[in-house]
Amino acid sequence: MALPQQLQNLRLPVIGSPLFIISNPDIVIEQCKAGIVGSFPALNARPGPVLEEWLKRITEELDAYNQANPDNPAAPFAVNQIVHKSNDRLMHDVEMCVKYKVPIIITSLGARVEVNDAIHSYGGIVLHDIINNKFAKKAIEKGADGLIAVAAGAGGHAGTLSPFALIQEIRTWFDGPVAMSGSIATGDAVLAAQAMGADFGYIGSAFIATKEANADERYKQSIVDHCADDIVYTNLFTGVHGNYLKPSIRDAGMDPDNLPESDPSAMSFGSGGSEKSKAWKDIWGCGQGIGAVDAVRTTAEFVDILDAQYKAAKQRIC
C-alpha cells in the first residue's frame, strides 16, 4: 500500500513524537524544516485560545519557508489529540485543526470515529498510538489511517511488548503506514525499524536534549548524562504506565525503586490540569534510548546526525 501523500518525500523516515509540555512551535518548525515530521500535543498550548496562535504561526512560517525553498520544502507537521474522556478541550482543539487543515493528527488514549471523520473532511490523515495488536485493530476499525506502535522502552506512556512482536503481529493484517516507537535515538535504529516492517521511526526523548525544546536545562542535561538503567516504568504519575527518569523521581522526594501503584481511573488530561498532570513538570518522562544522546544540540544538528547515521547504516548493509 502506498503511503499517504503527507508521509511521502521526507528527508528521513522519521516522525518527531509529541512531547508533553516540551514540544512547542520552535521545535516543530525546526523539525519540519530539517525534513522530518514535527509534532506537538494540542494540550501544550494553554489556555485553549493559544492553540490557534500556534497553528497560525506554524502554518505561516512553513508556508513562507516552502515558497523560499521550492526544491527543498519542509515536511508536514502533526498535532497530537488526547481523545480520553477527561480531555474537555478535545472538540475545541479538533475544530482548530480542521480550520487550519493540519496535515497529520496523532490520536492517543482511545479512538473516536467523530475525530477521524473531522480530520478526513479536509483530507488530513490520522495516526493512532497503540500498545498492542488488539488496540491496533480497534483503531483501524474506527477509521484511523495508520498506527504508531508504542513498544517497550518508549518514553512517556509506553507499552511492554517487544517491537519485534508488535510489528510482526500488525503486519499480518495491516499494510498501511506504521511508525515504531521505543528506544529509537539513532539513524541505525530508524533503519532497523524499517527492516522490522515499520515505515517510520518515531523519536521523542532524544529531542528533549535540543536547544529549541521547552525543557528545563537540567532535564536536557539529564538526558545526556543518563542511560537505560536510569529509567523506571510506573503508572503513579498519570494513571497510565510510562517511563521516567529515576533522578527526577528522587529529586521529588520519592524512591524510584519502591513506587506505589496508581488507580488508572484517576487519570486526567483536562484543560485545567490535575495534580497528576502537573507532576510532569517535575517528574521527567524519558525512553530507554537516551544512552545514544551525548550532547545538547540544535534540532537541525541532531537531524543531520540522524541522516548521516541512517545513510551509513544502509551502506553497511548493502
Secondary structure, DSSP 8 states (H G I E B T S, - for coil): ----GGGSS-SSSEEE---TTT--HHHHHHHHHTTSBEEEEGGGS-STTHHHHHHHHHHHHHHHHHHH-TTS----EEEEEE-STT-TTHHHHHHHHHHTT-SEEEEESS--HHHHHHHHTTT-EEEEEESSHHHHHHHHHTT-SEEEEE-TT-SEE---S-HHHHHHHHTTT--S-EEEESS--SHHHHHHHHHHT-SEEEE-HHHHTBTTS-S-HHHHHHHHH--GGGEEEESTTTSS-EEEEHHHHHHTT--TTS-----GGG----TT--HHHHHTTTS-B--GGGGG--S-B-HHHHHHHHHHHHHHHHHHH-
